[in-house]
Amino acid sequence: MVIDRTAVIGFPVDHSLSPIIHNYWIKELGLDIKPYDKINVDPNKFEEQIKNLKIEGYGGLNVTVPLKELAFNISDKTSDVSKKLKSVNTLSLSSDKINGDNTDAFGFINSLDKKTIEENITNKKTLVLGAGGSARSIVYALNELGSQVRLFNRTPEKARVLLNDLSVSSSLVSTEELDDYANSSSFIVNTTSLGQKGGEHNNILSFKNIETKTFIYDLIYNPKRSSFIEQAEAKGLKVQNGLRMLIEQAAISFQIWHEIKVDVSNELMSLLESV
């Protein structure tokens, strides 16, 4: 079945870069389908609006916050990773059913180069900051890559729920032990939104004694260099923002809908960095 209409849904969704990514591939491949859209969907009218979009001919929807759990709940069939995360970011709509998938965890994995995985993640201490929806995907991914992952969140109860849901062999890091654990970690990921707003400083960690071999990853990609990244760069650490993960998770969605494997080209990366 050819999926002719695709879009990203969210509330709000105006900031989304997904249309740039998907429309780049649609144009590059010369697909005879409609352009990828962005659509605001009210969480309080979620099921009704999804039904309407299906009637309008939409066959594929990417889902952003705060709609990912709602998307999971309305899916007739979900992938194994979606069941683990209790979250869906990719819907495939047919006349009789809704399939739900989540491409975030493997988008994150695909955003990492082999050397980083081998030297900083597998069988190494890793640390995830935050316990929101994104943190679920990252903890899942790091566990899949065989790391000794631990989690810090300023509200410990939320972090406990996350670890219980995922059933991973992990534990919380307390505020008192955070800096010591960070100093012995090989890979640290910020999944919080701290540093996303202009002039906002991410002060969760002290970078004073972070080892020079530690890899710092911030899911924030706008701004391109968050305060978290800037602090790491000032220490000479290897860093990465979340832009490549955004494209890699989109590539998996694109393949689910159109059965075409696409590459993350330098041209596309440059196009997004210029936005």
C-alpha positions as CSV (number, residue, x, y, z in Angstrom):
1,M,0.0,0.0,0.0
2,V,1.3,3.4,-1.0
3,I,1.0,5.9,1.9
4,D,0.2,9.2,0.1
5,R,-0.2,11.6,3.0
6,T,2.0,11.9,6.1
7,A,2.4,14.5,8.8
8,V,3.7,15.3,12.3
9,I,1.1,15.9,15.0
10,G,1.6,17.7,18.3
11,F,0.3,20.4,20.6
12,P,1.8,22.7,19.7
13,V,3.6,21.5,16.6
14,D,4.6,24.7,14.8
15,H,8.3,24.4,15.9
16,S,8.7,20.9,14.4
17,L,11.6,20.4,11.9
18,S,10.1,17.1,10.7
19,P,8.5,18.5,7.6
20,I,11.9,19.8,6.4
21,I,13.4,16.3,6.9
22,H,10.6,14.2,5.3
23,N,10.0,16.6,2.4
24,Y,13.7,16.6,1.7
25,W,13.6,12.8,1.2
26,I,10.3,12.9,-0.7
27,K,11.8,15.4,-3.1
28,E,15.2,13.7,-3.3
29,L,13.6,10.3,-4.2
30,G,11.0,11.9,-6.5
31,L,8.1,10.2,-4.7
32,D,4.7,11.0,-6.3
33,I,3.0,11.7,-2.9
34,K,1.7,14.7,-1.1
35,P,4.1,16.9,1.0
36,Y,4.5,16.0,4.6
37,D,2.5,18.4,6.9
38,K,2.4,19.5,10.5
39,I,-0.9,19.5,12.3
40,N,-1.9,20.7,15.7
41,V,-4.0,18.0,17.5
42,D,-5.8,18.8,20.8
43,P,-5.1,16.1,23.4
44,N,-8.7,16.4,24.6
45,K,-10.0,15.6,21.1
46,F,-7.3,13.1,20.2
47,E,-9.3,10.1,19.0
48,E,-11.8,12.2,17.1
49,Q,-9.1,14.1,15.3
50,I,-7.1,10.9,14.4
51,K,-10.3,9.5,12.9
52,N,-10.8,12.6,10.9
53,L,-7.1,12.5,9.6
54,K,-7.6,8.9,8.6
55,I,-10.7,9.9,6.6
56,E,-8.7,12.7,5.0
57,G,-6.3,10.1,3.7
58,Y,-3.4,10.4,6.1
59,G,-1.6,7.0,6.4
60,G,1.4,8.0,8.5
61,L,1.7,10.3,11.5
62,N,4.7,11.2,13.6
63,V,3.7,12.1,17.1
64,T,5.4,14.6,19.4
65,V,4.7,15.6,23.0
66,P,2.3,15.6,24.7
67,L,0.5,13.0,22.5
68,K,2.8,10.0,22.6
69,E,1.0,8.1,25.4
70,L,-2.3,8.9,23.8
71,A,-1.0,7.4,20.5
72,F,0.1,4.3,22.4
73,N,-3.4,4.0,23.9
74,I,-5.3,4.1,20.6
75,S,-3.0,1.7,18.7
76,D,-4.5,-1.7,17.8
77,K,-1.0,-3.2,17.5
78,T,2.3,-1.9,18.9
79,S,5.9,-2.9,18.5
80,D,7.9,-4.5,21.3
81,V,9.9,-1.2,21.9
82,S,6.6,0.8,22.1
83,K,5.2,-1.7,24.7
84,K,8.4,-1.2,26.8
85,L,8.3,2.6,26.5
86,K,4.5,2.8,26.8
87,S,4.8,5.5,24.1
88,V,4.3,5.8,20.3
89,N,5.9,8.4,18.0
90,T,5.0,6.7,14.7
91,L,1.4,5.8,13.7
92,S,0.5,3.8,10.5
93,L,-3.2,4.2,9.7
94,S,-5.1,1.7,7.6
95,S,-8.8,1.4,7.0
96,D,-9.2,-1.3,9.7
97,K,-6.4,-0.7,12.3
98,I,-3.8,1.6,13.7
99,N,-0.2,0.3,14.2
100,G,2.0,2.1,16.7
101,D,5.8,2.2,16.8
102,N,8.5,4.1,18.6
103,T,11.6,5.1,16.7
104,D,13.3,7.3,19.3
105,A,15.5,4.6,21.0
106,F,16.9,3.2,17.8
107,G,17.1,6.7,16.3
108,F,19.4,7.5,19.3
109,I,21.5,4.4,18.8
110,N,21.8,5.1,15.0
111,S,23.0,8.6,15.8
112,L,26.1,7.2,17.6
113,D,29.2,6.2,15.8
114,K,30.7,2.7,16.3
115,K,33.7,4.0,18.1
116,T,31.7,6.0,20.7
117,I,29.5,2.9,21.4
118,E,32.6,0.7,21.9
119,E,34.7,3.1,23.9
120,N,32.1,5.0,26.0
121,I,29.0,2.9,26.3
122,T,29.2,-0.9,26.1
123,N,30.2,-2.3,29.5
124,K,30.9,1.3,30.7
125,K,29.2,3.5,33.3
126,T,26.6,5.8,31.7
127,L,24.4,8.5,33.2
128,V,21.1,9.8,32.1
129,L,19.8,13.2,33.4
130,G,16.0,13.6,33.6
131,A,13.1,11.2,33.7
132,G,10.6,12.4,31.1
133,G,9.5,10.6,27.9
134,S,12.9,11.1,26.2
135,A,14.7,9.6,29.1
136,R,12.7,6.4,28.8
137,S,14.0,6.0,25.2
138,I,17.6,6.8,26.1
139,V,17.7,4.4,29.2
140,Y,16.2,1.7,27.0
141,A,18.8,2.3,24.3
142,L,21.8,2.4,26.6
143,N,20.6,-0.8,28.2
144,E,20.3,-2.4,24.8
145,L,23.9,-1.3,24.1
146,G,25.1,-3.1,27.2
147,S,26.0,-0.2,29.4
148,Q,25.8,0.1,33.2
149,V,23.2,2.9,33.0
150,R,22.0,4.9,36.0
151,L,19.5,7.7,36.2
152,F,19.3,11.1,38.0
153,N,16.2,13.1,38.3
154,R,15.4,15.9,40.8
155,T,12.1,14.2,41.5
156,P,13.3,10.6,42.4
157,E,9.8,9.1,42.4
158,K,9.3,9.9,38.7
159,A,12.7,8.2,38.0
160,R,11.7,5.1,40.0
161,V,8.5,4.7,38.0
162,L,10.5,4.9,34.7
163,L,12.9,2.2,35.8
164,N,10.1,0.0,37.1
165,D,8.2,0.3,33.8
166,L,11.3,-0.5,31.7
167,S,12.4,-3.4,34.0
168,V,16.1,-2.6,33.3
169,S,19.0,-3.5,35.6
170,S,19.6,0.1,36.8
171,S,19.3,2.3,39.8
172,L,18.9,6.0,40.7
173,V,21.7,8.4,41.5
174,S,21.0,10.6,44.5
175,T,21.8,14.4,44.5
176,E,24.6,13.7,47.0
177,E,26.4,11.2,44.8
178,L,25.6,12.8,41.4
179,D,28.9,14.6,40.9
180,D,31.0,11.6,42.0
181,Y,29.1,9.2,39.7
182,A,29.3,11.7,36.8
183,N,33.1,11.9,37.3
184,S,33.4,8.2,36.8
185,S,31.0,7.9,33.9
186,S,32.1,7.5,30.3
187,F,28.9,8.8,28.7
188,I,26.4,11.4,30.0
189,V,23.1,12.3,28.4
190,N,21.0,15.3,29.2
191,T,17.3,14.6,28.4
192,T,15.9,17.6,30.3
193,S,14.8,20.7,28.6
194,L,17.1,22.9,30.7
195,G,19.0,25.1,28.3
196,Q,16.4,25.2,25.6
197,K,15.2,28.7,26.4
198,G,17.4,31.6,25.5
199,G,19.8,32.5,28.3
200,E,18.7,29.4,30.4
201,H,21.6,27.6,32.1
202,N,21.8,23.9,32.7
203,N,23.5,23.6,36.1
204,I,22.5,20.0,37.0
205,L,26.2,18.9,36.8
206,S,29.5,20.3,37.8
207,F,31.9,19.8,35.0
208,K,34.9,20.5,37.2
209,N,36.1,16.9,37.6
210,I,34.6,15.2,34.6
211,E,37.2,13.0,32.9
212,T,38.5,14.1,29.5
213,K,37.5,10.8,27.9
214,T,33.8,11.3,28.9
215,F,31.3,11.8,26.0
216,I,28.6,14.4,26.5
217,Y,25.3,14.2,24.6
218,D,22.5,16.7,24.9
219,L,19.2,15.9,23.3
220,I,18.6,19.6,22.8
221,Y,19.4,20.7,19.2
222,N,17.9,24.2,19.3
223,P,20.0,26.0,20.3
224,K,22.7,24.0,18.5
225,R,25.2,24.6,21.4
226,S,23.3,24.5,24.7
227,S,24.8,25.6,27.9
228,F,25.4,21.9,28.7
229,I,27.4,21.5,25.5
230,E,29.3,24.7,26.0
231,Q,30.4,23.6,29.5
232,A,31.6,20.3,28.1
233,E,33.4,22.0,25.2
234,A,35.2,24.3,27.7
235,K,36.6,21.2,29.3
236,G,37.7,19.8,25.9
237,L,35.2,16.9,26.0
238,K,33.6,15.2,23.0
239,V,30.1,16.4,22.5
240,Q,27.0,15.8,20.4
241,N,23.6,17.5,20.2
242,G,20.3,15.9,19.4
243,L,20.0,16.9,15.7
244,R,21.3,13.6,14.3
245,M,19.0,11.6,16.5
246,L,16.0,13.7,15.2
247,I,16.9,12.8,11.7
248,E,17.7,9.1,12.4
249,Q,14.4,8.5,14.2
250,A,12.7,10.2,11.2
251,A,14.5,7.9,8.8
252,I,13.1,4.8,10.6
253,S,9.6,6.3,10.4
254,F,10.1,7.0,6.7
255,Q,11.2,3.4,6.1
256,I,8.2,2.0,8.1
257,W,5.7,4.0,5.8
258,H,7.4,3.9,2.4
259,E,9.7,0.8,2.7
260,I,12.7,2.9,1.6
261,K,15.9,3.1,3.6
262,V,17.2,6.7,3.5
263,D,20.6,8.2,4.4
264,V,21.3,11.0,6.7
265,S,23.3,13.1,4.3
266,N,25.6,16.0,5.2
267,E,23.4,18.2,3.0
268,L,20.4,17.4,5.1
269,M,22.3,18.0,8.3
270,S,23.5,21.4,7.0
271,L,20.0,22.3,5.9
272,L,18.7,21.8,9.4
273,E,21.6,23.5,11.1
274,S,20.8,26.6,9.0
275,V,17.2,26.8,10.1
